[in-house]
Amino acid sequence: MANAFNRFILADGWRNATVMVTGLLDSSDVTIEPFIDLEDFLNNDNAAGELVGLRVDRIQYSMSAGSGLEVQLWWEMAPTAGADRLITAIAGQGHDKYRKFGGLIPPLDEVGYIGDIEFTTSGFPRTTGPTGFTVTLELVKLYR
């Protein structure tokens, strides 16, 4: 069996979106580009302008217990801009709330910013057998 992933857009409003990804790793760490593609959202506020990014307000996550798996979320940058920009790294189980502090804002004004969110994993394998994870992001659409 190979690594398997599913992505679900749970909500796609003109302002807010919620996306969940589930994964089952049985062979290696992964890089998925993009995890969230701006083009996947169809219910946008065209009067507000072009959808250019997503603010992260909340992350809920769960990795297989004792797996040592870590998921890193990244804002995608063009190859000419250098490395992608790290949003956060998560492991274990929990949720992180950023709304109260204005959310995690993408680097909208950096040259080479694309707008998609990517993810990578590290720490596979520390246990025997497959390692599963679920990550849910609550997002706010940003327009220009």
N, C-alpha and C positions, 0 to 999 in steps of 0.2 A: 504494500500500500504506500502511497505517496502522501506528503503533506496535503491537507485539505482545508479550504476556507470558504466561508459564506459571509456575505455582506448584506445587510438589510437597512433600507432607508425606512425608519419607523415613522418619521414625520417630515413633511416637506411643505412648510408654510411659507408665506412671502417673507417672513422675518426669521422664524426659528426652524431648526431642523434637528432631528435626532437620528444618529446612525449607529448601528451595532454590527460588530464583526465577531464571528466565532472562528476558532481555528483548532486544528488537531495536528500537532507535529509528531511525526514518527520517524523522521529521517535526518533532519538538520534544521538549523536556524534559517530564517527567511528574510527576504526584503521584498516588500510588495509596493510597487509604484504604479499608480497612486492607490492609496487606501480609500481616500475620498476624493473624487474628481468633481470639480465645480460643474461640469457639464451634466452630471447625474441629476442635478436639481432642476425641476421643470416649473415649479410654482414660485416664480420670482416676481419681484415688484419692478417691472420695466420702467415705471414712472420715476423710480428712485435712481435709475441708471443701470450700469452693467454690474453684474455680480462679480466681485473681484477677490473675495476671500471669506473666511469663516473665523469668527471669534469663538474660542473654546470657553464655555461657561462651567461645564461640569464633566467629569470623567468618572465612570463607574467601571470597575474591573475585577476580574477573578481569574487566577491562574491555578492549574492543578496544584493541590497542596504538596509542599515539599519538593516541587519540581525545580526550583531555582531559576525558572524562566523569567525573563524581563522583556517587556515590550517598550520600544522607543517610538515616539510619534515625532514626525518632522514636517516642517513647512518646506515644500519643494521649491528649489531654486534652479534656474537654468545652469547648464554646465559652465558657461562663461562667468557665472557669479561665484563659482567655488562650491564649497560644501553646502548641503541643505542645512537649514536652521533647526536645531533641536527645540521641540515644544516641551516635552517631558519624558521621563522614563518611569515606568510603573512595574510593580511586582507584587505578588501576593494577592490579597483581596482588599477591596475598600472603595472609597470614592473621594474625589478631590473637587471642592467647590471653589470656583474662581470668580463667579458673578459679582460677589460682594466687593471685589477689588477691581472691577472693570473687565474681567475676563482676560484670557491669554490672547493678546493681539498679534496678528501676523505682521511680518515686516513689509507692509504694503508699499512703502516708498523706497525700498532697496532695489537697486538695479538687478534685474534677473529674477525677481519674485514672480512665481507662476500662479500660486493660489491653491494648489492641490495639497492634500495631507497624505503623507506616506507613513508606512510603519516598517520597523525591523524588529527582529527578536535576537536575544542573546541568552546564553546559558543552557542551550540544549546540547546533549542530554545530561542531566544530573541524576535522573532516576531511570529505572527500567520501564519500558512500555511507553505508549503514547502520552503526550503532554497536551492538555487542552487549555484554551483560554477564551474569555469573552471580554470585549471592551465596548462600552457604550459611551458615545460622546453627545452632549447637548451643545448645540452650536447656534450662533446668531449670524445671519447672512450680512455681509458688508458690501455696500454698493458704492460706485463712484460714477 
